Amino acid sequence: MARIENPDVILIGSGIMSANLGALLKRLDPYLSIQVYEVTDGLAQESSHGWNNAGTGHAGICELSYTPGRELDGSVKVDKVIEIFEQFEYSKQFWAHAVTSGMIARPEEVIRPLPHLSFVHGEEQVDFLRARHAGMSAHHFFSELEYTTERERIAGWAPLLLEGRGNVPIAATKMDGGTDVNFGGIARGLLGWLARQERCAVATGHRVTDLTKTAGGWEVTVRHLADKREHRSRARFVFIGAGGGSLRLLQKSGIPEAKGLGGFPIGGQWLVCDNPTLVAKHTAKVYGQALDAAPTMAVPHLDTRYLDEKKTLLFGPFAAFTTKFLHGKGSVLDLPGSIRPDNLVTLLKIARHNLELVRYLIGQGTQSMADRIEVLRVFYPAAEAKDWRLVDAGIRVQAIKKTDGEAGIVHYGTEVIGDADHTLSALLGASPGASVSVHIVLQVIEKWFPALLASDEGNARMKEMIPIYGEDIKRPEQAAFYREVSDRAVAALGLRRGSD
Ligand SMILES: Cc1cc2nc3c(=O)[nH]c(=O)nc-3n(C[C@H](O)[C@H](O)[C@H](O)COP(=O)(O)OP(=O)(O)OC[C@H]3O[C@@H](n4cnc5c(N)ncnc54)[C@H](O)[C@@H]3O)c2cc1C
């Protein structure tokens, strides 16, 4: 535990968002003083912790929810997957810089190459996947994406998918350039580096309880949980990267931009495989079609994970109803406690429009092991309950804005929120969150710290860390440049290309 008084910047929370932001800011301005406060006793123990999320480096390769529906001519719109791929490339490049500059010591502990597969069954979906592959593989990001309907080839990619499967038509795509990421491990690496820098400190076991506007920034009230003592610290910029704890702190800040905001928590659960033979047989992330009324972020997938230095096999997440906003230090009163006169009407409208979703979440949470194994059998038909056990995953608090009440929607993206004075910024929401976290915090730096990038020197520092910064690598003319810088990141992180 370490504390510095009245730093330039206070980062609340030690997840992947604060970690990226802290490390980038310190690299851009080595004289900046930065304090991180984390309520739990360890770093990155909430959503960013390896067991609490799926660890998918979302690059649009396998997630069918990023290419919903078809055009009238039968083609599949691929703009969204290209956008997500590009955003994940920012993360890969910055984390590669973190490795080559010594901020992260052992990349194999935090990011691994892992083929990403999409798998579908039934004529209609097979046809959809073929069209999706045609659209995606035409772009240089996805030129290595493979497609097949051959059962033997799919069995070679992921044998469990074929075990016990009947004669229904199937298809799969695969790209070896996918990743399994331990976002918590990356956060701990970056924050460990930050804590070793001059004028920087990281304090665990400290809960930020209040924020008050001052003439030049904010006064933050912090409780040290061990001795229950409170202290106040001033900073000219505060970043609320508190995950599920962010909404409450934003409400405390009283900034007009927080008026009317609400949060809708969705819990998660995994099936974990305890049979080493099955774990050894499967080496991929396999995403499929949405089932029933499942929200896009609760579409289960069959994933190899590398956690606690061990290869593991997980299926999920299953969605679950919860009123807690945080897994560890949360309370069942979080949701009721977040209701304010300014967001009550929005929340009621959302609840009315989303009764089906709430019913689905309650149903998911109360389903039996047999029900869950039935869902698993969509992917692995020969699955047996004895090989699997249920564990809790993290909680996503989806941001709800006033306008969402009219539309009746629950947001699945990450929202960057801030005040007009450019002294406070916060993130709300979750998916695809951690994967595109570097791209997200760059928005914070561009808007709240423009001076750091205004000079040639600042820009050069940024380009050293993220060579694609300011470039449009989506354009075909940039394909060779993208390939060159991406190859360097792939090598630094020990990843793979499709044809390797
Ligand atoms: C089931 C599930 C699966 C997911 N799968 C993926 C995936 O495959 N790929 C992907 O990219 N993303 C995934 N996500 C999303 C991803 O986990 C999040 O977007 C990301 O981890 C958010 O990081 P964060 O730093 O904002 O929050 P967190 O990691 O939650 O960090 C916030 C920190 O703030 C601390 N805190 C809270 N309140 C206070 C306070 N008052 N004072 C001090 N500290 C406080 C918390 O203890 C916590 O450590 C998944 C999420 C879930 C729940």
The ligand as a Tripos MOL2 file, in Angstrom:
@<TRIPOS>MOLECULE
LIG
   53    58     1     0     0
SMALL
NO_CHARGES

@<TRIPOS>ATOM
      1 C1        -18.8920  -12.6430  -17.8210 C.3       1 LIG1
      2 C2        -18.0410  -11.6330  -18.5270 C.ar      1 LIG1
      3 C3        -17.3330  -11.9880  -19.6630 C.ar      1 LIG1
      4 C4        -16.5510  -11.0440  -20.3320 C.ar      1 LIG1
      5 N1        -15.8200  -11.4420  -21.3910 N.ar      1 LIG1
      6 C5        -15.0120  -10.5550  -22.0200 C.ar      1 LIG1
      7 C6        -14.1790  -10.9900  -23.0720 C.ar      1 LIG1
      8 O1        -14.1420  -12.1710  -23.4090 O.2       1 LIG1
      9 N2        -13.3970  -10.0660  -23.6900 N.ar      1 LIG1
     10 C7        -13.4190   -8.7410  -23.3240 C.ar      1 LIG1
     11 O2        -12.7210   -7.9610  -23.9430 O.2       1 LIG1
     12 N3        -14.2000   -8.3090  -22.3090 N.ar      1 LIG1
     13 C8        -14.9780   -9.1800  -21.6390 C.ar      1 LIG1
     14 N4        -15.7400   -8.7680  -20.5900 N.ar      1 LIG1
     15 C9        -15.7330   -7.3390  -20.2350 C.3       1 LIG1
     16 C10       -14.4860   -6.9770  -19.4390 C.3       1 LIG1
     17 O3        -14.2910   -7.8880  -18.3880 O.3       1 LIG1
     18 C11       -14.6240   -5.5510  -18.9060 C.3       1 LIG1
     19 O4        -14.9460   -4.6660  -19.9610 O.3       1 LIG1
     20 C12       -13.3460   -5.0170  -18.2780 C.3       1 LIG1
     21 O5        -12.7350   -5.9630  -17.4400 O.3       1 LIG1
     22 C13       -13.6610   -3.7560  -17.4940 C.3       1 LIG1
     23 O6        -12.4810   -3.2890  -16.9050 O.3       1 LIG1
     24 P1        -12.5510   -2.0970  -15.8770 P.3       1 LIG1
     25 O7        -11.1650   -1.7170  -15.5660 O.co2     1 LIG1
     26 O8        -13.4600   -1.0240  -16.3830 O.co2     1 LIG1
     27 O9        -13.3400   -2.7010  -14.6080 O.3       1 LIG1
     28 P2        -12.8750   -3.7310  -13.4870 P.3       1 LIG1
     29 O10       -11.9060   -4.7160  -13.9580 O.co2     1 LIG1
     30 O11       -14.1220   -4.2370  -12.8530 O.co2     1 LIG1
     31 O12       -12.0980   -2.7970  -12.4710 O.3       1 LIG1
     32 C14       -12.7680   -1.8480  -11.6610 C.3       1 LIG1
     33 C15       -12.0500   -1.8230  -10.3250 C.3       1 LIG1
     34 O13       -12.5620   -0.7480   -9.5480 O.3       1 LIG1
     35 C16       -12.6240   -1.1660   -8.1860 C.3       1 LIG1
     36 N5        -13.5640   -0.2770   -7.4870 N.ar      1 LIG1
     37 C17       -14.9100   -0.2550   -7.5890 C.ar      1 LIG1
     38 N6        -15.4170    0.7110   -6.7930 N.ar      1 LIG1
     39 C18       -14.3540    1.3200   -6.1830 C.ar      1 LIG1
     40 C19       -14.2400    2.3920   -5.2570 C.ar      1 LIG1
     41 N7        -15.3100    3.0470   -4.8110 N.pl3     1 LIG1
     42 N8        -12.9960    2.7370   -4.8180 N.ar      1 LIG1
     43 C20       -11.8830    2.0740   -5.2720 C.ar      1 LIG1
     44 N9        -11.9430    1.0530   -6.1620 N.ar      1 LIG1
     45 C21       -13.1780    0.6860   -6.6260 C.ar      1 LIG1
     46 C22       -13.0840   -2.6050   -8.2980 C.3       1 LIG1
     47 O14       -12.8010   -3.3400   -7.1320 O.3       1 LIG1
     48 C23       -12.2880   -3.0870   -9.5060 C.3       1 LIG1
     49 O15       -11.0450   -3.6440   -9.1520 O.3       1 LIG1
     50 C24       -16.5030   -9.6930  -19.8770 C.ar      1 LIG1
     51 C25       -17.2000   -9.3400  -18.7150 C.ar      1 LIG1
     52 C26       -17.9450  -10.2970  -18.0340 C.ar      1 LIG1
     53 C27       -18.6350   -9.9040  -16.7740 C.3       1 LIG1
@<TRIPOS>BOND
     1     1     2 1
     2     2     3 ar
     3     2    52 ar
     4     3     4 ar
     5     4     5 ar
     6     4    50 ar
     7     5     6 ar
     8     6     7 ar
     9     6    13 1
    10     7     8 2
    11     7     9 ar
    12     9    10 ar
    13    10    11 2
    14    10    12 ar
    15    12    13 ar
    16    13    14 ar
    17    14    15 1
    18    14    50 ar
    19    15    16 1
    20    16    17 1
    21    16    18 1
    22    18    19 1
    23    18    20 1
    24    20    21 1
    25    20    22 1
    26    22    23 1
    27    23    24 1
    28    24    25 2
    29    24    26 1
    30    24    27 1
    31    27    28 1
    32    28    29 2
    33    28    30 1
    34    28    31 1
    35    31    32 1
    36    32    33 1
    37    33    34 1
    38    33    48 1
    39    34    35 1
    40    35    36 1
    41    35    46 1
    42    36    37 ar
    43    36    45 ar
    44    37    38 ar
    45    38    39 ar
    46    39    40 ar
    47    39    45 ar
    48    40    41 1
    49    40    42 ar
    50    42    43 ar
    51    43    44 ar
    52    44    45 ar
    53    46    47 1
    54    46    48 1
    55    48    49 1
    56    50    51 ar
    57    51    52 ar
    58    52    53 1
@<TRIPOS>SUBSTRUCTURE
     1 LIG1         1 GROUP 0 **** ****
